[in-house]
Amino acid sequence: MSEAATRKTIVLTGASRGIGHATVKRFSREGWRVITCSRQAFAEDCPWPAGPEDHIKVDLSDPEDVGVAVAEIRHRLENDGGRLDALVNNAGISPKLKDGGRMNSLDTPMHVWRDVFQVNFFAPIMLARGLFKELATAKGSIVNVTSIAGTRVHPFAGTAYATSKAALGSLTREMAADFGPHGIRVNAIAPGEIDTAILSPGTDKIVETIPLRRLGATSEVADIIYFLCSPQASYVTGSEIHINGGQHV
Ligand SMILES: NC(=O)c1ccc[n+]([C@@H]2O[C@H](COP(=O)([O-])OP(=O)(O)OC[C@H]3O[C@@H](n4cnc5c(N)ncnc54)[C@H](OP(=O)(O)O)[C@@H]3O)[C@@H](O)[C@H]2O)c1
């Protein structure tokens, strides 16, 4: 069989930084084709060789742009037999007040609420539905990136963010029921405090109360995403795995 026929493919949103960037590296190391999606164009100084032709520039806060991106991804998958082994909905936004403060239920403007839900919640279901045929062909899997903030009030993550992640957690359960009969597994991972740009000043205080007493590394999250997309997780669907050093206990 040709390399293209045996190589697995993942579509990953929010690939340019943080958890997404570590996930690109994890899957590439295992020989997967990684199709990356983010607002930035592919950076020419990025040392990753497979870059420009497997990068999709998309603003997930714009539903029309998501539609265009889905069509473009499907087109690019044609060379790999129209199959997709994994979709990882990782991109997320967590807006703060101008002074860095938390946006709560009383002061979050409705347009911010809508933007957060479009990026964190609607884009994942639009991508999953748009790429359903390719995922079913490969008997692939989906991983939605939720958050510890989806299940408890967090000192920095705002209300719109928290509720969008709770909704994404519920969507994972619903999708597992709907996509399972087509051979597609759907799981979520819920990170706690992972060392990326999304963290707020003051996170060091939270870390003092986490059983493992440290931030998580992006590579530790990427390892679990990889596990969920691998044959080792072939009977796992509808689950949400905490990656938080015991913060939830
Ligand atoms: N870090 C944590 O401690 C933590 C904890 C719980 C949950 N999470 C979740 O984990 C995921 C990744 O977090 P992270 O900390 O790695 O975030 P990050 O460093 O802020 O990176 C966010 C990624 O999302 C992309 N993105 C943001 N808005 C976008 C848009 N409108 N369209 C397309 N792409 C967009 C960004 O790329 P561009 O800027 O190029 O568009 C970037 O690649 C998020 O869903 C976050 O909610 C993180």
PDBQT file of the ligand as one rigid body, heavy atoms in Angstrom, charges set to zero:
ROOT
HETATM    1  N1  LIG A 301      -4.294  26.189  29.233  1.00  0.00    +0.000 N 
HETATM    2  C1  LIG A 301      -5.137  25.758  30.133  1.00  0.00    +0.000 C 
HETATM    3  O1  LIG A 301      -4.823  25.763  31.321  1.00  0.00    +0.000 OA
HETATM    4  C2  LIG A 301      -6.491  25.251  29.752  1.00  0.00    +0.000 A 
HETATM    5  C3  LIG A 301      -7.336  24.794  30.765  1.00  0.00    +0.000 A 
HETATM    6  C4  LIG A 301      -8.588  24.294  30.439  1.00  0.00    +0.000 A 
HETATM    7  C5  LIG A 301      -8.974  24.240  29.115  1.00  0.00    +0.000 A 
HETATM    8  N2  LIG A 301      -8.134  24.692  28.141  1.00  0.00    +0.000 N 
HETATM    9  C6  LIG A 301      -8.623  24.617  26.766  1.00  0.00    +0.000 C 
HETATM   10  O2  LIG A 301      -7.624  24.042  25.952  1.00  0.00    +0.000 OA
HETATM   11  C7  LIG A 301      -7.724  24.570  24.629  1.00  0.00    +0.000 C 
HETATM   12  C8  LIG A 301      -6.373  25.116  24.215  1.00  0.00    +0.000 C 
HETATM   13  O3  LIG A 301      -5.976  26.056  25.181  1.00  0.00    +0.000 OA
HETATM   14  P1  LIG A 301      -4.531  26.758  25.154  1.00  0.00    +0.000 P 
HETATM   15  O4  LIG A 301      -4.265  27.154  26.550  1.00  0.00    +0.000 OA
HETATM   16  O5  LIG A 301      -3.562  25.933  24.426  1.00  0.00    +0.000 OA
HETATM   17  O6  LIG A 301      -4.932  28.087  24.347  1.00  0.00    +0.000 OA
HETATM   18  P2  LIG A 301      -4.041  29.203  23.659  1.00  0.00    +0.000 P 
HETATM   19  O7  LIG A 301      -2.590  29.024  23.985  1.00  0.00    +0.000 OA
HETATM   20  O8  LIG A 301      -4.706  30.492  23.982  1.00  0.00    +0.000 OA
HETATM   21  O9  LIG A 301      -4.267  28.841  22.120  1.00  0.00    +0.000 OA
HETATM   22  C9  LIG A 301      -5.551  28.947  21.565  1.00  0.00    +0.000 C 
HETATM   23  C10 LIG A 301      -5.532  28.416  20.145  1.00  0.00    +0.000 C 
HETATM   24  O10 LIG A 301      -6.832  28.612  19.585  1.00  0.00    +0.000 OA
HETATM   25  C11 LIG A 301      -6.716  29.323  18.358  1.00  0.00    +0.000 C 
HETATM   26  N3  LIG A 301      -7.870  30.212  18.186  1.00  0.00    +0.000 N 
HETATM   27  C12 LIG A 301      -8.350  31.122  19.080  1.00  0.00    +0.000 A 
HETATM   28  N4  LIG A 301      -9.396  31.779  18.553  1.00  0.00    +0.000 NA
HETATM   29  C13 LIG A 301      -9.579  31.261  17.303  1.00  0.00    +0.000 A 
HETATM   30  C14 LIG A 301     -10.491  31.533  16.251  1.00  0.00    +0.000 A 
HETATM   31  N5  LIG A 301     -11.437  32.488  16.347  1.00  0.00    +0.000 N 
HETATM   32  N6  LIG A 301     -10.385  30.825  15.108  1.00  0.00    +0.000 NA
HETATM   33  C15 LIG A 301      -9.420  29.883  14.970  1.00  0.00    +0.000 A 
HETATM   34  N7  LIG A 301      -8.540  29.568  15.923  1.00  0.00    +0.000 NA
HETATM   35  C16 LIG A 301      -8.608  30.262  17.083  1.00  0.00    +0.000 A 
HETATM   36  C17 LIG A 301      -5.405  30.113  18.479  1.00  0.00    +0.000 C 
HETATM   37  O11 LIG A 301      -4.809  30.317  17.205  1.00  0.00    +0.000 OA
HETATM   38  P3  LIG A 301      -4.786  31.739  16.440  1.00  0.00    +0.000 P 
HETATM   39  O12 LIG A 301      -4.538  32.801  17.473  1.00  0.00    +0.000 OA
HETATM   40  O13 LIG A 301      -3.729  31.574  15.413  1.00  0.00    +0.000 OA
HETATM   41  O14 LIG A 301      -6.127  31.823  15.817  1.00  0.00    +0.000 OA
HETATM   42  C18 LIG A 301      -4.528  29.145  19.283  1.00  0.00    +0.000 C 
HETATM   43  O15 LIG A 301      -3.897  28.215  18.419  1.00  0.00    +0.000 OA
HETATM   44  C19 LIG A 301      -8.824  25.643  24.678  1.00  0.00    +0.000 C 
HETATM   45  O16 LIG A 301     -10.033  25.102  24.229  1.00  0.00    +0.000 OA
HETATM   46  C20 LIG A 301      -8.915  25.983  26.157  1.00  0.00    +0.000 C 
HETATM   47  O17 LIG A 301     -10.187  26.457  26.512  1.00  0.00    +0.000 OA
HETATM   48  C21 LIG A 301      -6.906  25.194  28.421  1.00  0.00    +0.000 A 
ENDROOT
TORSDOF 0
